[in-house]
Amino acid sequence: MANPAGVLELNVGGVLYTTTSQTLEPLLSSLEDNPKDAKGRIFIDRDGVLFRYVLDFLRNGSLVLPDNFRERERLRREALYYGLENMAESLAPATRGYITIGYRGSFQFGRDGLTDVKFRKISRILVCGRVQLCRTVFGESLNESRDPDHGIPDRYTARFFLKHSSIEQAFDQLQEHGFRMTGSCGSGTAGMSSSDLKPGVDQEENRWNHYNEFVFSRD
């Protein structure tokens, strides 16, 4: 049922919704022949509870689901029914796999007993794993210049690195794509003596180096 202001009332499997014709525009043509309920609302014989996520997608152009949402496949079928291919694609089962993140960094300690401790310095964040999986997770932030694509559709690499040097940002990107850390390791070394350093190179910063790797998996 619609009023002059373009507001639509829907009955989806017994659950009532109110929205606008503008929001529902991608579905309107497919609903023209749908029956009406006793109140004149458009009746859709589908899952009424899951329709809230369909409506959210129509409003925002993206899908945000609650933590531990357990009905992805059912919702994907609903999206296909309504012809929302982009929504259905976002709900497709995630590819399982592993991605390893590694970085070499350095520490700088206070000099002469002072407490002017500086934060870690990370020169580069390395990315290892299946190429397509790495691209999906890191997108435009992935630098592939040291391992160009040679036309092999499904291969592994240990030569990608990130365009940024924020390890927490890398972790966030992995978490947003459903990865969880399953292991990590690290090592530290005492670097060269001060007599071996080039002029202008900080002695303390180059004395203590460390390398760390973090393994992430998605089931």
C-alpha positions as CSV (number, residue, x, y, z in Angstrom):
1,M,0.0,0.0,0.0
2,A,1.4,3.4,-0.9
3,N,0.3,6.9,0.1
4,P,0.8,10.1,-1.9
5,A,4.1,10.8,-0.2
6,G,5.6,7.6,-1.7
7,V,5.5,5.5,1.5
8,L,5.1,1.8,1.0
9,E,3.8,-0.7,3.5
10,L,4.9,-4.3,3.1
11,N,3.9,-7.6,4.7
12,V,6.8,-9.9,4.3
13,G,5.9,-13.4,5.6
14,G,3.7,-11.8,8.3
15,V,6.3,-9.2,9.4
16,L,5.3,-5.6,8.6
17,Y,7.7,-3.0,7.1
18,T,7.4,0.6,6.1
19,T,9.7,2.1,3.5
20,T,9.7,4.4,0.5
21,S,9.2,3.7,-3.2
22,Q,12.6,5.2,-3.8
23,T,14.3,2.7,-1.5
24,L,12.3,-0.2,-2.9
25,E,12.8,0.9,-6.5
26,P,15.0,-2.0,-7.5
27,L,12.3,-4.5,-6.5
28,L,9.1,-2.6,-7.6
29,S,8.8,-4.1,-11.0
30,S,9.0,-7.7,-9.6
31,L,6.3,-6.8,-7.0
32,E,3.7,-5.5,-9.3
33,D,1.7,-8.8,-9.5
34,N,2.1,-9.6,-5.8
35,P,-1.2,-10.0,-3.8
36,K,-2.3,-7.6,-1.1
37,D,-3.2,-8.5,2.5
38,A,-6.4,-7.5,4.2
39,K,-5.0,-4.0,4.9
40,G,-3.9,-3.4,1.3
41,R,-0.2,-4.0,2.0
42,I,2.0,-5.6,-0.6
43,F,2.4,-9.2,0.5
44,I,5.7,-11.0,-0.1
45,D,5.8,-14.7,0.7
46,R,9.4,-14.8,2.0
47,D,11.3,-14.8,5.3
48,G,10.1,-11.7,7.1
49,V,12.8,-11.5,9.7
50,L,15.7,-11.7,7.2
51,F,14.0,-9.0,5.0
52,R,15.3,-6.4,7.4
53,Y,18.8,-7.0,6.0
54,V,17.6,-6.8,2.5
55,L,16.0,-3.5,3.3
56,D,19.2,-2.3,4.9
57,F,21.2,-3.2,1.8
58,L,18.7,-1.3,-0.4
59,R,19.0,1.8,1.8
60,N,22.8,1.8,2.3
61,G,24.3,-0.1,-0.6
62,S,26.2,-2.3,1.8
63,L,25.6,-5.1,4.2
64,V,26.4,-5.0,8.0
65,L,25.5,-8.2,9.9
66,P,25.6,-8.8,13.6
67,D,28.5,-10.7,15.2
68,N,28.2,-14.4,15.0
69,F,25.4,-14.2,12.4
70,R,24.5,-17.8,11.5
71,E,22.1,-17.5,8.6
72,R,24.3,-16.2,5.8
73,E,23.3,-18.9,3.4
74,R,19.6,-18.4,4.0
75,L,20.1,-14.6,3.6
76,R,22.1,-15.2,0.4
77,R,19.1,-17.2,-1.0
78,E,16.8,-14.3,-0.1
79,A,19.1,-11.9,-1.9
80,L,19.1,-14.1,-5.0
81,Y,15.3,-14.2,-4.9
82,Y,15.1,-10.4,-5.0
83,G,17.7,-10.2,-7.7
84,L,20.3,-8.5,-5.6
85,E,23.4,-10.0,-7.1
86,N,25.9,-7.7,-5.3
87,M,24.3,-8.6,-1.9
88,A,24.3,-12.3,-2.7
89,E,28.0,-12.1,-3.8
90,S,29.0,-10.5,-0.5
91,L,27.3,-13.4,1.3
92,A,29.1,-16.1,-0.7
93,P,31.1,-18.6,1.4
94,A,34.5,-17.2,2.2
95,T,37.6,-18.9,0.7
96,R,39.5,-20.7,3.3
97,G,43.2,-20.1,3.6
98,Y,46.2,-18.7,5.4
99,I,48.0,-15.4,5.2
100,T,51.3,-14.7,6.9
101,I,52.3,-11.1,7.9
102,G,56.0,-10.4,8.6
103,Y,57.9,-7.3,9.4
104,R,61.4,-6.2,10.4
105,G,61.7,-3.4,12.8
106,S,63.9,-1.7,15.3
107,F,63.8,-0.3,18.9
108,Q,65.4,2.7,20.2
109,F,66.2,3.0,23.9
110,G,66.8,6.1,26.1
111,R,70.3,7.5,26.0
112,D,72.5,8.2,29.0
113,G,69.8,7.0,31.5
114,L,67.1,9.3,30.1
115,T,63.6,8.1,29.3
116,D,63.3,9.5,25.8
117,V,62.3,6.0,24.5
118,K,61.1,6.2,20.9
119,F,58.5,4.0,19.4
120,R,59.3,1.1,17.1
121,K,60.2,1.7,13.5
122,I,58.8,-0.7,10.8
123,S,60.5,-0.5,7.5
124,R,58.1,-2.8,5.5
125,I,55.3,-5.2,6.1
126,L,55.5,-8.4,4.1
127,V,52.5,-10.4,2.9
128,C,52.7,-14.1,2.1
129,G,49.9,-16.4,0.9
130,R,47.6,-17.2,-2.0
131,V,47.7,-14.3,-4.4
132,Q,43.9,-13.9,-4.9
133,L,43.3,-14.1,-1.2
134,C,45.9,-11.4,-0.5
135,R,44.3,-9.2,-3.1
136,T,40.8,-9.6,-1.6
137,V,42.0,-8.7,1.9
138,F,44.3,-5.8,1.2
139,G,43.0,-4.4,-2.0
140,E,44.7,-1.2,-3.1
141,S,47.0,-1.2,-0.1
142,L,48.9,-4.2,-1.5
143,N,52.1,-3.6,-3.4
144,E,52.8,-6.3,-6.0
145,S,55.7,-4.6,-7.8
146,R,58.2,-7.3,-6.6
147,D,56.0,-10.2,-7.8
148,P,54.2,-9.2,-10.9
149,D,51.3,-11.3,-12.2
150,H,52.5,-13.8,-14.9
151,G,49.0,-15.0,-15.8
152,I,48.8,-17.9,-13.4
153,P,45.3,-17.7,-11.9
154,D,45.9,-19.5,-8.6
155,R,49.4,-19.2,-7.2
156,Y,51.2,-18.4,-3.9
157,T,53.6,-15.6,-3.2
158,A,56.1,-14.5,-0.5
159,R,57.0,-11.2,-2.2
160,F,54.0,-8.9,-1.7
161,F,54.3,-6.0,0.8
162,L,51.9,-3.3,2.0
163,K,52.0,0.4,0.9
164,H,51.6,1.4,4.6
165,S,53.6,0.5,7.6
166,S,50.9,0.2,10.3
167,I,50.8,-3.4,11.6
168,E,47.5,-2.7,13.4
169,Q,45.9,-1.5,10.2
170,A,47.0,-4.8,8.5
171,F,45.5,-6.7,11.4
172,D,42.2,-4.8,11.1
173,Q,42.0,-5.6,7.4
174,L,42.5,-9.3,8.1
175,Q,39.9,-9.2,10.9
176,E,37.3,-7.5,8.7
177,H,37.6,-10.4,6.3
178,G,37.1,-13.1,8.9
179,F,40.7,-14.0,9.6
180,R,41.9,-14.9,13.1
181,M,45.5,-15.1,14.3
182,T,46.6,-18.7,14.9
183,G,50.3,-18.3,15.6
184,S,53.2,-15.9,15.8
185,C,56.9,-15.8,16.4
186,G,59.6,-13.2,16.8
187,S,63.4,-12.8,17.1
188,G,65.7,-10.1,18.1
189,T,69.3,-9.4,17.2
190,A,72.1,-7.1,18.4
191,G,73.2,-5.1,15.4
192,M,76.5,-3.7,14.2
193,S,78.9,-1.8,16.4
194,S,79.0,2.0,16.4
195,S,82.2,2.0,14.4
196,D,80.4,0.2,11.5
197,L,77.6,2.7,11.2
198,K,77.4,5.3,8.5
199,P,77.5,9.0,9.4
200,G,74.1,10.2,10.5
201,V,72.7,6.8,11.3
202,D,71.3,6.4,14.8
203,Q,73.4,4.0,16.9
204,E,70.8,2.7,19.3
205,E,68.1,2.3,16.7
206,N,70.3,0.0,14.6
207,R,71.7,-1.9,17.5
208,W,68.5,-3.7,18.4
209,N,66.6,-5.2,15.4
210,H,63.8,-7.7,15.5
211,Y,61.7,-9.7,13.0
212,N,58.2,-10.9,13.7
213,E,55.7,-13.1,11.8
214,F,52.0,-13.6,12.4
215,V,49.9,-16.4,10.8
216,F,46.2,-15.7,10.2
217,S,43.7,-18.3,9.1
218,R,40.1,-18.3,7.9
219,D,38.0,-21.4,8.1
